[in-house]
Amino acid sequence: MGASLAELVVLAAIVWLVARLLEPLRRRFERAILSLIAPDRAGIIDAVILSVNKKRKE
């Protein structure tokens, strides 16, 4: 028995929504594991990569 395209789209939307809702818990879980593995590196903060504007201002 195959799934229709609409069922697959709904399933994909549900998986995406659950992943978005669990994102804050994932970071807490990763930090807890990091503090167990390497206590001296537990203070690492998540970084966001920013684009660099390479044009010089004159």
Summary of the structure (lengths in Angstrom):
residues: 58
radius of gyration: 20.1
end to end distance: 66.6
largest distance: 66.6
contacts: 75
relative contact order: 0.07
helix: 62%
strand: 0%
